[in-house]
Amino acid sequence: MSLSALSLAAAVAENGEHALSPYAVGGGVLLILLAVMGALVAFGGGREHS
């Protein structure tokens, strides 16, 4: 188990609540995926279809 997972588990066990908001995690993942998709479109934007 990694150090961040251990600290998260300790925080949950300590107060009974999630240390991070599920909405914050979901929003962060969505932003990462949109950034990756934008980079993919920008990288292949000038190429002709085969």
Secondary structure, DSSP 8 states (H G I E B T S, - for coil): --HHHHHHHHHHHHHSS-SS-HHHHHHHHHHHHHHHHHHHHHHHTT----
